[in-house]
Amino acid sequence: MGQTLTGLLTSVRAIAGRPGTPTRARPGGGPDPALLAALRHCGDHLAELAASGPLTDARRTRLIASIGALTTACSTPGADAFDALLRTGQQALDSGGDAGARLALALADEATALRARSKGAWRLRGNALDALGRSEEAITAYERHLTLQRNTAASRDVERRIATLRAAGDRIDEALELAGAGDAGGDGDTDGAGAVRLSRRLPVAEARVAFTELVRLRTTERGAADPAVRRLAALYAEHRRLSDRDLMADPLLGGAEPIGVPGLRRFLAGRTVCLVADTPHTAEQEQRPGSALAALIEGYDLVVRCDAVRHAAPAARTDLHAVSLRGNTPWKGPRWDRRATARLVFGDPLPHWRLALRSRLVPGAQDRIGDATLRRPLHDPALLAEAVDAAGPASTEYTVLRLLDFLGTPARVDLIGFEGPAALPPREREWIGARAGRTDDTAVRITLG
């Protein structure tokens, strides 16, 4: 990380001051007060991390490195620290937990103060509020992002998220009206059977508790056979389905969070991505301390590896692992125990795909797993809708690249090490060649439009 956590905290405090430090003017073109406030938020978070003991989570390690980059940008005269601020906010969100989401929201607030017309800042604010379960505020931030976003294709996942949040709120409004709670737009429901506060303005976790209690009370009062109670129970189930926070773990998915196309778009949005070939040469260079290739790979936001990774070290960073099911009994292969933030499993038919997940996923080895909507991106009519190639199945690397290209949300995608033995089939190289923006000794850069 370039310096210890304690050393970074000292640097942050030296630039921005300690909690409660009054906002000061910009002497001699120093950092903007909003940037100093952002650094103070980062300092508070670093202090909490330092007090929590040794760090073993790679996501928190990347957040600390991002805070270091923001600190450097803020202390460099003439440097534009805004992009570093947004990256730090995204890394805070990716680090998980309410503390990370609260830091992301604090940084997003400072970013919108700096640049009120930054679509990236408003989206970060919406994502942070969404992660904290503050749905109505998230909708407002997402809508502000949409007014600034001119690329309608890049806005579709935000539009779908707004629709989902609104639909969940509508279920609450209907439930309150059905339960005789009076004005659905008010603070909620209170009656003689006990106090129940339910509102679409509540954080998601609190709304779920209140909704559960409302269903329990009405069932006790009127009985489960009552038509209004049956409708209330259906609304409760729909609200749970529409809410994507604190989902009950699916035993088929090894405790991982299932993600579909919108979730994968959000996971990739604005990130730099490298797809690393699994060759002895690349693995040896990647493991060599101080090598240029290791530094290159570490500089990306997301590292993608495919199929059975035989040469890279078991602990080599893998943010996205993609695997294709092959053969007549794909559920009998080795288990997917390489640690990855997200895993995509490509395969058909659906029963084989489900059985493979049940048999080969390792609980705790992934935080997210692609759902059935992502299992055949090349041929799914809702995605690329290509005919099955008579020449044989596509490589996993090609499938991943086509999916990233279709989604269109990564900032950049590079291929690393795909030369010689790792070269892709001719038809796949042709597709890549048509999109290659730069080629050098280590990477083929693909510019996604």
Residue, then its C-alpha position, 0 to 999 in steps of 0.5 A: m500500500g506504500q505506507t502503513l495504515t497508521g502512517l496514512l492516518t497521520s498523513v490524512r490528519a496532517i492535511a485535513g485536521r482531526p474531527g471537529t476541525p473548522t473548515r478553513a479557507r484555501p490558502g495559496g490554492g490549497p485543497d478545497p474545503a469539501l476535499l478537506a472534509a472528505l479527507r476527515h471522513c476518511g481519517d475517521h474511517l481509518a481510525e476505526l479500521a486501525a482500532s479493529g485489529p489486523l486487516t485481512d480483507a482485500r476489499r478494505t486493503r484496496l479502500i486504504a490504497s484508494i484513500g492513500a491516492l486521494t491523500t496524495a492528490c489533495s497534497t499535490p499542487g494543481a492536481d485534480a482530486f475529484d476522480a480520486l474522490l469518486r474512486t474512494g467513494q466506490q471502494a468504500l461502498d465495495s468494502g461492504g457493511d454499513a460503515g463502508a456505505r456511510l463513508a461512501l455517502a459522506l464522500a458523495d455529499e462532498a463530491t456533489a458539493l464540489r461539482a453539483r452537475s457530476k453524474g458520477a457523484w449523484r450515482l455514487r450518492g444514490n448507490a450509498l443511500d440504496a446500500l443503507g436502505r434509504s430508498e426514497e432518498a436513493i430515488t431522488a439521487y438516482e433521478r438527479h443522475l438521470t437528468l445529467q446522464r446523456n447516454t440512455a443505454a448506460s442509464r437503463d440499470v438505474e431506471r430499473r433500480i428506481a422502478t424496483l424501489r418505487a414498486a417496493g414502496d407501492r406495496i407498503d402504501e397498498a398494505l397500509e391502505l388495506a390494513g386500514a392505516g389511514d393515509a398511506g403517505g403518513d408516518g404509518d399505522t398505529d391501532g389498539a392491537g399494538a403499535v406498528r409503524l410502517s412507511r415507505r420512508l423507513p429504511v428497508a430493514e426497519a420497514r421489513v420489521a414493521f411490515t412483518e408485525l403488521v401482517r402478524l397483527r392482522t392475521t391474529e385479529r382476522g384469521a389467515a382465511d380473511p381475503a384482506v389478510r391473504r392480500l396483505a401477506a401477498l404484498y409482504a412477499e412481493h415487498r421482500r422479493l423487490s428488496d435486494r438487501d438482507l436476502m435470505a441465503d439460497p442454499l444452492l448458491g453457497g451463501a453468495e448473493p445472486i446477481g443478474v444483469p442489473g447487478l453485474r452492470r452495477f458491479l462493473a460500472g466505471r471500473t477498469v478491468c483486466l482479463v489475465a491469461d493463465t500461462p506459466h510465464t504470466a503467473e511467474q511474472e505476476q508472482r515476482p516481487g516488484s515486476a512490471l506485470a504485477a504492478l500493472i495487474e494490481g493497478y486495475d479495479l477488477v481482475v478477471r480469471c477464467d476456468a481452472v486457474r492452474h498456474a497463478a498462485p492460489a492467493a492471486r487476486t481474483d475479483l471476477h472468476a468465470v467458468s464454462l461448464r463442459g461435457n455431459t456431466p459438468w457437475k462432477g468437476p473440481r469444486w470452485d474454491r478460488r476466492a473471488t468477489a464474484r463468480l459467473v458460471f456459463g452453461d446449458p441446459l438449466p438443470h445441469w447448470r443448477l446441479a453444477l452450482r449445487s455440487r461445485l460452489v464452495p460456501g464462502a469462496q465468493d460473495r456474489i454469483g451470477d444467476a440463471t439470466l447470465r448463464r448463456p449470454l451469447h445465445d440468450p435472446a434477452l442478451l446477445a441472441e447469437a445462433v449456436d456456432a457449429a464450429g464449437p462452443a466459445s471460449t470462456e474468455y470470449t464469452v466474458l469479453r462479449l458480455l462486458d462489451f454488451l453491458g457497456t459499463p466498464a471504463r476500460v477492458d484490457l487483455i493481459g498475456f494472450e499471446g502464444p499458447a494463450a492465443l484465442p481461436p481465429r474467429e475470436r481473435e478477429w472480433i477482438g482485433a476489430r475493437a483493439g485500441r492499443t497493443d503492446d508487449t503485455a496487453v491488448r486494450i479494448t475500448l468499449g463504446 
